[in-house]
Amino acid sequence: MKKTTLFLLLVLIPAMAIAYDTIEIDGINYELYGGRATVVSGNYSGDVIIPSVIYYRPSVYEVITEYPVTFIQGTAFSDCTDLSSVTIGDCVEGIGSGAFDGCTGLKSITIPGNVSAIGGNAFRGCSGLTSVIIEEGVTQISGEAFRDCTGMTSITIPSSVTKIGTNPFEGCTNLTTMNVEPNNTIYDSRNNCNAIIETSTNTLISGCKCSVIPNTITNLSYFSFAGCSSLISITIPNSVINISSLAFAGCTGLTMMNIPNSVTEIQTGVFQGCTGLISVTIPNNVTSIGESAFYGCSGLKSVTIPNSVTTIGDFAFAGCQRLTSVNIPNSVTNIGKAAFGSCSSLSSVKIPGSVKTIMDNTFVECSSLKSVTIPNSVTCIGKSAFQYSGITKLSLPNSLETIGDCAFLGCSGLSSLSIPNNVTSIGDEAFEECSGLTSIVIPSSVTNIGEYAFHQIPPYNNLTSITSYITDVFETGYDAFYGCEDATLYVPRGTKSQYQSTADWYRINNIVEMSNPYDVNNDGSTDISDVVSLVNFILDSSTTDNSYDVNGDGNIDISDVVSLVNMILGQ
């Protein structure tokens, strides 16, 4: 039985695979299936007329069969740049996605009422298209159906349309008139606003350079004005409570934007690529600035962030090349990855004390950034956080525990570096190519130094001094001190031999033991912790170490404790 079933499948599969024919009639390619014909891909040019029906006889032994032409396949006419006109027959029910994509020579199109659905990107990039007529009967216009049809100046949506996808007219930069027929029960163009509005939700789904947003609108939809490079200004009324992602993305002509107080969130990419935007004021009710909200706004010179904002998303202001300064309020607790990446004019920034982590790439390639204030709340500096920035002076907080990979890679203006006492890990390439460094101080708390952490490229480095307070010497990552061979490495008393025999410390030619008698515990500072270490040593009579002879009298006793305390008190 199983063998019989398998045999039948093997016979039927090829039969199913060839259940349609592909033919050419009058220069148009068709696929025949189920008694219907579909227009398929071909090299079309000139004036094309798609008939209502075609007639086909497979062979002289068969009868002529009538096939209604019911569908234009997706990409059927794609990139046929010499196509000048198309007449769609009255049996066609649908136009597939990308069917006429890139037909730059197409000047006009009438979509008859028998076509129920226009697919996504159906006429995308038809830049020569100046006249589009959508007849009564069409029910669906899919997202981006007429995207980048820059020659279009007007569009009327018939009353039969019940479904419109994500802005079908994105990038139609010369569109000045948008109108919905008054009998449409789903969409409207109230108050002659030159926009398409979803009536039940008061959502503007598609606008143009001449749109006026009515004060009854509560939502601006995804991509609602996206790509409208000819939009110079727009007033958003206080009735709007939601501006959706990418609503104004690519509106390169916008120079100013006043966001109403009714808005509480700047969503993802809302103003992404608005290269003409010079200034923006964010209202006091906004709590978050979304991912890429102002990404690539290369003309943005100033931005006011209110105290209500708690989150600045990933890439929020990345690529804002003219932004010179930014005041981040104390309300902000999270600054996302690459939030200010490649802000090449940003010269100073103060990070508020509410921030605990500086994320990856936050200030990467901020080449003018000379000064940055890092608060005592920050415990981690992420990967490439300040890579290739212009920092000349760096004060790292005592709260800091981790310095990520490439955190300060290529910061050639940095001249000195003192790593605070709580840092335990220095990542791969953390300070690589910091050619301006003359001195480095590494505390005893450090237990990990990554590959190429302090890698310098001779002769382009000025490093003369490395001071390490590490007493339990460990092997660093590969080539951690490559190029630092000519610097002097200062190490705690009694540890020189350990450094000389441990990679990558042994790369440094001149290793010298430090001689501060008051730094009993070798942590780089003299304080109460040294007193505790000395007292513990005295109480442990089983050990001997002359390095604890603080006053140099040959004995280790209470007089050394007195000398140490007096030194701390400044007596």
N, C-alpha and C positions, 0 to 999 in steps of 0.2 A: 504493500500500500504506500509506504514512504517513498519507494523508488518511483511509483507512478506519479505521485504528487510533485516530486522534484522534476520529473520529465515535463509535466504540464507547465510548471513555472518557467523552465528553460525555453519552452516554446512560446509562452505568452509574453515574456519580458521583451524580447526583440520586436514582437508584434506591437506591444504598447509603445515602444520607443519610436516606431515609424508610423504612428497613427496619424501623423500630420504631414503635409507636403509644403515645401517652400517654393514659391513660383514668382515669376516676374510678368507683370502685365502693364503695358504702356509706361515702362520705366519705373514702376513702383513694385517693391518686393512685398510679398504677402506670405503669411503663414496660415495654412488652412487647418482647422481643427474643429470638430463637433458641429460642422455645418456653418461655421463662421470664418471670417477672414480678419486677420490682424496685420496692420502695416508694420513692417520690421525694418531693420537697419539697411541703409543703402547710401550710395554717393549721389545725393540729390542736389539739383541746382535749378535756377530759373523759376518758372511758375508751375506749381504742382497742384493738381486737382485730385482729391481723394474721392472716388465715386461712392455712391450709396451701396451698390452691389457690383460684384464681378462675376464673370461666367468662366467656368473652367471645365475642360474635358481631359482627364489624365491620359487617355489614349483613344485611338480611332475606334476601339471596340467598346467604349463606354459612352454614356450619355452626358450631355453638357449639364453641369450643375450650377445653380445660382448660389452665391455666397454673399450675404450682407457683410459689409465692412464695418465692424462694431468697435474696434479698438486701435489706438495708435500706441504701439509698444514703447516702453521707456527707452530713451536714447535713440529712437528710430531715425531722427533727423539731426542728432547731436553733431555739432561742429560742421554742419553743412553751410559754410560761410557764403556760398554763392546762391543759396536759396533766397529768392526775392519775394515770393508770395505762396500762400497755401490756402486752398479752399477745402473745407472739411465737409464731407458728405453727411446727409441727414439720417444715416443709420449709426454713425459713430457715437458710442455711449461714454467713452472715457479716453482721456489723454494721459499716458503713463508718465512716471517721474523722469525728468530730464529729456523728454521727447524732443524738444527743440532747443535744448541747451547750447548756447554759443552760436546760434544762427544770426550772426551780426548783420547779414544783408537783408533780413526779414524786416519789412517796413510797416506792415499792418496785418492784423489778424482779427477775424470774426469767429467767435466760438458760439456755434448754434445751440439752441435750447435742448436739442436731443442729447448733447454731451452733459452727463450728470456730474462728472467729477474731473477736475483739472489737477493733475498730480504735482507733487513737490518738485520744485526747480524746473517745471515743465518748459518755461521760456526764459530761464536764467541766462543773463548775459546777452540777451538779444538787444544790443545797444542801439541798433538802428530802428527799433520798433517805436513808432510814433503814435499809432492808433490801435487801441485794443477795445473791441466791443464784446461784452459778455451778455448774451441774450437771455431773456426770461426762459427758465427751465433748468438752467445750471443750478445745482444744489450745493456743490462743494468746491472750494478753492483751497488747495493744500498749502502748507507752509513754504514760503520763499518761491512761490510759483512764478513770479515775475521779478525775482531778485536781480538787481543791477541792470534793469532795463532803463538806462539813463536817458533815453529819448522820449519816454512817456511823459505826457504833461497832464493827463486827466484820466480818471477811471470812475465808472459808475457800476455799483453792485446791484444786480436786480433783486426784486422782492422774493424770488424763489430760493436764493442762497440761504442755507440753514447752518452751514459749517464753514468756518474760515480758520485755517491753521496759523502757525506762528508767522507774523507779518509777511504776507505774500509779496509786499512791495518794498522790501528792504533794499536800500541802495538805489532806489529810483529818485535820483537827486534832482531831477527837473519836474517832478510831479508837483503840481500846484492846486489841482482840484480833485478832491475825493468826495464821492457822494454815494449814499445808500438810498435806493428807491423808498419812498415813504410807506409803502405797503408791506415792507419787510418786517416780520414780527420778532426777529432774532437780533438784528443789527440796526443801527441808525446813525445818522450824521446830524444830530440835534444842533440847532442854532447855527446851521450852515458852518460848522466848525472845521470843515475840510479834513475830516478824520473818520475812521470807522470805529464805532463803539458797540460793544456787546451790551444790549439794552438791560437785561435782567441783573447784571452785576455792576453796571456803570463802569465798565473797564474799557479804556481806549486801547485797541489792539493794533492799530496802524495809523501813523500820522505822516505828515509831509512838511515841507519848509513853510507852508502857509497855514498850518494848523493853528487853531486857537482852542486851548483846552477848556471846556465848559466847567463852571463851578459846581456841577452836579457829578463830576467824575471822581471816583474814589481810588481807582487803580490805573496805573500805567503798565501794560502787559510786557512780557518778554520781547525784546527787540522792537518795541513799538515805534521808535524813531531811529533804530540802528542803521548806520550807513548813510544817514541823511546829511551828507557833507555840506549841503547848501543851507542848512538850518543855521541862522545867525543868532537868534534869540528866541526864547520861549518862556512864558510865564506859567508856572505851576501853581494852581490855586490851593488854598488851605483845605479844600475838600479832599484833596489827594492824601491818602494815608499810606499808600504803598507804591513804591517805584520798583518794578521787578528787575531782575538781572538783565544786564546788557541793554537796558531800555534806550540809552543814548550812545551806545558804543559806536565809535567811528564817526561821530558828528564833529568833524574836524573844523567846521566853521564857527562853532560855539566859542565865545570868548569869556562869558560870565554865566554863572548859574546860582540862582537863589533857591535853595531848597526850603519848602515851607515847614513851619513848626509842627505841622501835623504828622510829619514823617519821623519814624523812630529807628529806622535801619537803612543804611546805605548798602544795598545788596551787591552781589558778585558782579563785577565788570560794568556797573551802571554807566560810568563815564570813561570806560577803557578806550584808549586811542583818540581821545578828544584833544588833539595836538594844539588846537588854538585856544584852549581854555587857559586863562591867565590867573583868575582868582576864584575861590569858592568859599562860601561860608556855610559851615555845617551847623544846623540849628541845635538848640539846647536839649531837645528831646531825644536826639539820636544816641543810642547806646552802643552800636557796633558799626564799624566800617568794614565792609565785606572784602573777600578775596578779590584782588585785582580791580578794586573799585575805581581807582584813578591810574591804573597801569598805563604807561606810555603817554601820559599827558605831558608831553615834552615842553610845553609852553607855560605850565603852571608855576607861578612865582611865589604865591602865598596861599596858605590854607589855615583856617582857624578851626581847631579841634576843641569842642566844648568839654566841660567837666563831666558831662553826662556819659561820655564815651568810655567804655570799659575794655573794648576789644578792637584792635587794628589787625585786620586779616592778612594772610599771606599775599605778598606782592601788591599790597594796597596802594602804595605810592611808587612802586618800582618804575624806573625809567623816567621819572619827573626831573629832567635834566636841568631845569632852571630854578628849581626849588632851592632857596638859599638857606632857609632856617625853618625849623618847625618846633612848636611848643607842645610837648606831649604832657597832658594834664595828669595829676596824681590819681585820677580815677581809673586810668588805664592799668590793667593788670596783665594783659597779654598783648605782645607785639609779635605778629606772625613772621614766618620765614620770608626773607627777602622783602620785607615790608617797605624798606627804603633803598633797596638795591639799585645800583647804577644812578643814584641821584648825584650826578657829578658836580653840581654847584653847591651842595649842602656843606656848609662850613662848620657848623656847630650844632650839637644836639644834647639835650639834657634828658636822661632817662629817669622817670619817676621812681620813687622808693617803693611803689606798689608792685614793680616788676621783679620777678624772681629768676627768670631765664631770658637771656638774649638768644633768640632762635637762630638757626642756620641761615647764613647769607643776609642777615638783617640789614647790614650796612656795606655789603660787598661792593667794591668798585666805586665807593664814594670818595673820589680822588681829591676833593677839596676839603674833606672833613679833617680839620686840624685838631679839634678839641672835642672830647666826649666826656660827659660826666656819668660814671657808672655808680649807682647807689649801693649802699651797704646791704641791700636786700638780695642782690643778685648772687646766685650760687653756681650758675653755669653759663658759660659763653659757648654758643654752639659752633658747629662747623662753618668755617669761612665767614664768620660773623662780620669781621672787619677786613677781610682779604682785599689787598690792593687799595686800601683807603689811604688818605693823606695824613693820618695821625702823626703828630710830632711829640706829643706828651701824653703819657698814659698813667693814670692812677687806678690801680685795680683794688677793689674793696676787700676788706678782711673776711667778708662773708663768702668769697669765691672759693669753690671747691674743685671745679673742673674747667679746663680750657680745651675746647674741642679741636679736632683736626683742622689745620689751615686757618685757624681763627684769626691770626694776624699775618698770614703769609704775604710777603711782598710789601709790608709797611716800611718802606725805605726811609721815611722821615723820622722814625722812632729812634731816639738816641740812647735812652737808658730804660732798663726794665727791672723792676723789683716785684717779684711774685710773692703775694701775701702768704702768711703762715698756715692757712687752712687748705690751701690747694694740695690735692693729692694726685691729680693726673694732668699731664700736659700731652696733648694729642699729637698725632703724626703731622709733621710740617707746620706745627703751630706758629713758629716764628721764623720759618724758612725765608731766606732772601730779604731779611730785615737788615739791609746793608749799612744803615746809618747807626746801628747799635754799637755803643762803645763799652757798655757794661751790662752784666746780667747778674741778678741775685736769685738763687734758688733756695727755698726754705727746707727745713728738715722734714716737713709734713709730706713732701712729694714722694710717692712710691712708684710712679710710672712716668717715663718720658718716652714718647713714641718715635717712630722712624723719622729721620730728617728734621726733628723738632726744632733744632737751632742751626740747621744746614745753611751755610753761607757760601757764596761763590767767589773765591779769590780771583783777582785782587780787589773785588768790589766790596770789601767789608772793612770796617774800622774797629772791630771788636778787640779790646785789649785786656778785659778783665771779666772773669766768671767767678762768682763766689757761691759755693755750695755749702749748705749747713747739714747736708745729709750725712748721718753717721753710719747707718746701715746701708752700705753702698750696694746698689743693684745694677744689673746689666740693662742698659738703655736699648731702645729700638735701633735698628740698623742705621748707621751713619748719622746718628743724632747730632754729633758735633763736627760733621764734615766741614772743612774750611775754617775751623776754629783753632787749628794747630798752633798758631803763633800767639794766642791769648795766654794770659796767666790764669791758672785755675787755683783759687784759694779754697782750702778745705779745712775741716775741723782738726784740732790737734789729735795726733795718733792715728789718722786715717789715710795718710798719704799712700802707703803701700797698697791699701785696698783700691784706691782710685787708679793707681798705676797698673793694676792687674785686672781691671774690669772694663769691658767694652761698654760704651764707646768713649768712656772717660779717658782711657789710656791714649787716645788719639792726641790729646793735648800735651805738648812737649814740656811745658813748665808748670809743675804742680807744687804749690807752696802751702805749708800748714799755717793756719792763722794763729795769732798770739794774743788774743783778748782774754786776760785772766778772769775777767768778771762774767764772761759768757760761759758759765759753768756747764750748762746743758747743750751748748753748741747749736742753739736755735736761731742765732743771729741777732738776739736782743738781750738786754740785761734787765730783769724784772724779778718779781716775787717767785717765779718758777725756778729761777737759778738758786734762790735761797732754799727752797724746798729740796732741790737736788743735792745741794751741799750738806744740809742737815741730815738727809737720808744716808749720804755717803759716810758722814762722821759716825752715825749710829751703827753702820754696818762695819764693824771692826775687822771683818775678815778680808776686806779688800784694800788694796793700796794703789794710789794713782796720784802722782805729783801734780797733775794738771789741776787738782782741787786746792792746791796751795795758793790761795788767792793773794795773800799779802807777801808771798815769797820768803817767809821766814824759816822754811824747811820743815814746818809742822802743819798738820791739818787739824784745826781745832776751832774752838769758839771764837778766837780772834779773827779767823778768816770769815766767819759769819758776820761779825761786827763790821769788818772792812767792806764786805759786800753790801750790807744794809746801808752803811754810810754813803757808799758810792751811789746807790739807787736814790737815796734821799738828797743827794747833791751836797753832802757835807765833806 
